[in-house]
Amino acid sequence: MLVGLLLMAGLAAGFLIPYLVAVDHRVQEEFGRLQWQVPTRVYARPLTIEPGMPMNAEALEIELEAARYRDDGAGTAPGRYARRGVRWVIASRGFRDVDGPVPARRIEVELAKGRVRELIDAATGKAIASARLDPARIATLYGTRQEERELVRLDEVPTLLITTLQAVEDRSFKDHMGVDPWAIVRAMWVNLTSGEVRQGGSTLTQQLVRNLFLDRGQRLTRKFNEWTYALVIEARFDKRRILEAYLNHVYLGQDGGQAVHGFAAAANFWFGQDLASLAPQDIALLVGMIQGPSHFDPRRYPERALARRNLVLEQMVETGLIDPAQSRSAMQAPLGISTRPSLPRNRYPAFLDLVRRQLAEHYPEKSLRGAGLTVMTTLAPATQHLAEQAVAAAMVELGKDRPKLEAGVVVTEVARGEVEAMVGGRDPLQHGFNRALEAQRPIGSLMKPFVYLLALAQPGRYSLASPLHDAPITVQLARGKTWSPDNSDRRSHGWVRVIDALSRSYNQATVRLGMEIGVERLVRLLHALSGVEPTPRPSLLLGSIDLSPYQTAQLFQFLAAQGRVDPLRAVRAVLDAEGRALNRYDDAREAAQRGDQIAARLVTLALQETARSGTAQRLAGEGLAWLDPAGKTGTSNDSRDSWFAGYTGSQLAVVWVGHDDNSPTGLMGSTGAMRVWSQLFRKLPTEPLRVGGEGIEWAWIDAREYAQTDEDCEGARRYPFVAGYTPREFSRCGWVGWREWFDRDRDRDRGPGRDRDPRTQDRRARR
C-alpha cells in the first residue's frame, strides 16, 4: 500500500512539477509582454479661443467632438458642454501643455458672423482674453508602430471604477491568493436566492486567466488550469499589476471582427468618451457587462442592459460607493450609448506619417517605446476634418468619369509654419501610400511665382508694372537642341505687364523673364527654401520638377509668411513621463530680410490678382472674394496633374489631384485641385488676406508706357512698387511706347560705366 502511494505521489510529482514549471514560464512570458512600458501618446494642438478670432459653430463642434466632449445640456462637469443658440458653455479638463499645466475651467463662448464675439469665465462672469481647451488624443505609438488599442495605467483609472469593479466582481480581491472558495459558495447562494445572476464566483485573477490563456470551454481540465494559472500569477505578481492587467484586457464587446478589450477602449466604443469622463451610471453599465457583453449589449438589448446597470448601481449603494440620491439620479439617466460604434483609432494616418518622420530626427524607435512620452502636435481637428470633407466632395464631383482619381492636401498655419492638416488620398483612413508626403509629381505653373519673386527682388530692374514680351521664344539647349515653349491657349499676347503675365500664367513671358534672371538663381532659391536642388535647365522655369504637395507647401510657405523661411513642422514639443519638455519646436525664428519680405508681398499681390481676374478667378464666383486669397493654378503636360496652391491671412493649402498611374485626367489646375481648395475654404474659419503697406508705395501708371500719370487718365492702373522705385517719368496720358521705355530703363539701371547695348545707343543717336 505504502509503495503504491509513494509510486502515485512520484507519478503526480513527475507530472505536476513540469506542468507547474511550464505554467510559470508562460505566465512570466505573457506578463512580460503585458509590462508594456507606457506607450507614447500623440495629441492634437489645444484649441485656443480668443475674442475676435475666426470660428463658426461647425468647426467648434468638430473640435469638441475630436477631444471627446459630450453635450449634456449643462456643461458643468469637465469634458461636457452645452449649446444654447449662439452661446456655448464648455467645461474643459485640465491638461499639461508645452508651457506647463493648464487648469480646468468653465467658459462661455458666443459666436457671431463667423467669429468669437465674446469669451467669459463662467465662474466669475467676467470677460477673459483667451482660454485653452484640452487637445484631442489622436494616436498611441508603440515605437514607430501604431496599434488600435488603448492601454491605461492604474493611476489613470477613476477610483469609482476600481472600487465598483471589486464590489461587484471580487470583494475579497485584496486578500485571496487567486482562488476564493468562499466567494464561489457565496455567489451560488446569492444567485440562487435572488433568482438572477447578481454575483460571479470567479476572482478577477481567474477572469484575467480566461482572457489571456484559456479558451471558453467548460471542461473540468480547463477549470483546473484556470485555478493553477491564477495561483501562479498571484505568487509571481503583486495585486496592483494584476488589477492593471485586468482593466486593460477584460472583454467588453465586439466591433465587427475586432474584440473590445479593456475599459479605456470600451469607454470610447460604447460612449465615445475617455475613461476619466465617465459618469457613475456609465461605470455601472461597463462593470455590469463583464458577466456577458453580448447578452447585455446596450445597442441590441437596451432593456437588459438598463436592468443590469441599475442592479450594479444598487450594489454601489450597498457598499457605500455612492449615496442613494446619486443612485436615483443615475438610474433615471438614459444609457447614453453613442450612436456610432467605433474603437478609438489612429485616424489621421497621413499626418502621423509626418509626425513620425519628424520625430525620427531626434527620437529613434527604441526611445519611443516604453518611455511614456507625450507628443504635442500641430494638428487642428477642425481643419483636418474639413479638408477630408473637401476631398470627399470633390472626388464625388470630379470622379464620375474618373474613378481612379486621387488627391493629396497639406494645410499650414501661415504665421508659424505649423501643419494643421494632411490628407494622403481620397480615403483619409487608408494606411499606405501617402500622396501628400510621398507623391512626387511635376508642379507645372506653381513654379512661376518664384521666377517672378527673383525678378521683383531687383526693384531697380523689375516691378509688377514692368512690361514683358509674351511672344514666341526659342531657348538653345545642350547638344544643339532647342526649346520653344507655347502658352496653354496656343496664343501669344504681345507686351504685357509683369502682374498680368503671372496672374494669367503666360509661359512665353515667364521663360523670357527667367532666362534674363538666370535658371541657376532659381535653383539656389529652391534649395534655400526647401532643400531641393534640381538640375538647372530652362524647363525648370515652367515647373518641370517633381515635388510632393508637402514640399510644394514648404515653398509657398515663404510667400504666405511674407518672406520668412519657416521649416514646416508637425510637432510642437515632446514631453517626458513627468510632463517636462524634452524638445520644443516652436523656438523663435529669424525675421524675414526686408528685401525678401517686400518681394514676397509683391508676389502675393500678383497672386491675389490671379484669384480676382486670372486663372483662379472662379474662386470669386464661388463666394470666396471676401477672403481676397492669393493663389496659383498648376497643370502638368497632358493634364496629368492638377495643382492649386492658395493662402488667406491665416492658412495656406496646397492641393494635388491626379492618377497614381500618371495617366491624363483631363483636369486643369482650376478645374481639379482648385475645387478641393474652394470646398475647404468655404467652411474653414480663416482670416481674409491683407497685404501690409510698409515698404510699398502705390502709383497710377499710364496704360501705354512705364510712367506715372493721373488717376483719371484713360486706362490708368494703380500698381504697387518697392518704396523709392516708382517710375521717375510722369506722363499726361502721352505715349512714348514700350520699346523706347524698355531700352531707356535698362540703360538707366545699368548705371554709368556699364556696358550698353550698341543697338540701343544707335537708336538714341538717331532720336
Protein Blocks (a to p, Z undefined) as FASTA:
>chain_A
ZZmmmmmmmmmmmmmmmmmmmmmmmmmmmmmmmmopcddddddddddddehiacdfklmm
mmmmmnopacehnomaghiacdehjaccddddddddfkoccdddddddddeehiafbdcd
fknopacfbdcdddddfbdcehjbdcddddddfklpcfklmmmmmmmmommlmmmgoiaf
klmmmmmmmmmmnopafbdfbdfklmmmmmmmmccbfbfklmmmmmmmmmmmmmmpcfkl
mmmmmmmmpccbdehjaccedjklmmmmmnopafklpcfklmmmmmmmmnommlmomklm
mmlmmmmmmmmmmmmmmnopacfklmmmmmmpcfkiafbdcddddfblmlmmmmmmmmmm
mmcfklmgonlpacddfbdfklmmmmmmmmmmmmmmmmmmmmkbccddddddfklopafb
dcfbfblkbgcjdfklmmccdekjmlmmmmmmmmmmmmmlpcfkbccdddddddddeehi
acddddfkopaebjadfklmmmnopaklmmmmmmmnopklmmmmmmmmnopacdddfklm
nopacddfklmmmmmmmmmnnopacdddfbfbdcdfkopafbdckbccddddfklmmmmm
mmmmmmmmmmmmmmmlmmmmnopmmnopacdddddehhlaccdddddfkbccddddddfk
lpaehiafklmmmmmmmmmmmmmgcddddddfehiacddddfkbccdddfklghiacddd
dehiacfbdcehiafbjklmmmmmmmmmnoghiacdfklmmmmmmZZ
